[in-house]
Amino acid sequence: MLTPRLTVNVLTRNAQARLPRLLAELPAYADEILVGVDASSDDRTLEIASDYADVVYRFHLPRPGQLSPARALPFDYATGDWILSIDDDESMEPTFDALVGSLMAAPNVTHYYFPRKWIVADDPYAYVDAPPWFPNWAPRLFRNDRSLVFKPAGAHTMYHLLGPGFYEERTAIHHFEPLWCTPKQRAAKVAAYRTAGATEASETYYEIPHDAPRRPVTPREPALPVVRRAGVVHDAIREAAAPEHPPWAASFERVEMPATMHPGEVALVRVTVRNAGVLTWAPTYAQWPANQWPMLRLTYHLYAGDGGEIDYEGNHRTLLPRVVVPGEAVTFVDTFVAPTTAGDYVVAWDMLSEGHLWFSQIGSAVHAHPLTVRDR
């Protein structure tokens, strides 16, 4: 088997002081280095990236400095089997180098979370060993498959990843922001996040008490950047934009259920639906009201025959039976319980991301099945 290749992606802005340190580290474990530079940068960030990265691209943000809309851009450039996303004020712990090959080679794994260590001292180095600063799990290593990744538009929102993922505790991300950022810079950053709609909970990360517990940490040894003169620099400036909702879409192909039932009767139904979107449907078996994303279910809305709404929420959920990649169809098999009152109804079948939205709310058509309920 071929050894999986790793692409490391860095998004950065005005980082001429920080970027050389990170770019010097990356050749130890990266097969390909991508650097995305915010077009609003006004220092030497672009020139530094052009010297040491394999691919450099630029982007324009709706809000300067708010990088979330650019987080999906690496998929347009990465050629590796996996992508590691790392920020210009971070470093991978030295233990990562020996682990990454086996992590990428593990079968049936789509992504990994790593703990982050917020570095607060450098003589000697130490991190905050207390919540919420540790373990502060972050999803950063994932397969180079855009059907498995969704990045919400909001500030300080993590990647949303599909499929089986694991929490890897044998290594960590070193986060140097507390060490490198002045109080004035941190206050400006918090204000910008607040303006961009980040939750108040995220602000607590930037208020580290002086007496917070600390633990020693071993940083990576400094290295010299490796010049990569064969790198590609894209001149075009990309407009970065993140969608408000995940690009779910469904197309109902067949519904097998009775047209006539008795009040309260239970019938077997088969519903075949095709994944018409760009994201993979990955099954999760947590039960509502568990807060897990995504919990994809088949459900229905119930209407009276004249179109009046009876039960939009539906009173039943059918679990996704398996992974369904874009373009593939799946058949749900379950039971349907007829309304207890005789009359004419319409059962409108729909897909649901539990706790978030119905697919019909973002453009997918429901399958409307007429049903007559008759007294015995």
Secondary structure, 3 states (H helix, E strand, C coil): CCCCCEEEEEEECCCCCCHHHHHHHHHHCCCEEEEEEECCCCCCHHHHHHHHCCEEEEEECCCCCCCHHHCCHHHHCCCCCEEEECCCCEEECCCHHHHHHHHHHCCCCCEEEECEEEEEEECCEEEECCCCCCCCCEEEEEECCHHHEECCCCCCCCCEECCCEEECCCCCEEECHHHHCCHHHHHHHHHHHHHCCCCHHHHHHHCCCCCCCEEECCCCCCCCCCCCCCCEEEEEEEECCCCCCCCCCEEEEEEECCCEECCCCEEEEEEEEEECCCCCECCCCCCCCCCCCCCEEEEEEEEECCCCEEECCCCCCEECCCCECCCCEEEEEEEEECCCCCEEEEEEEEEEECCCEEHHHHCCCCEEEEEEECCC
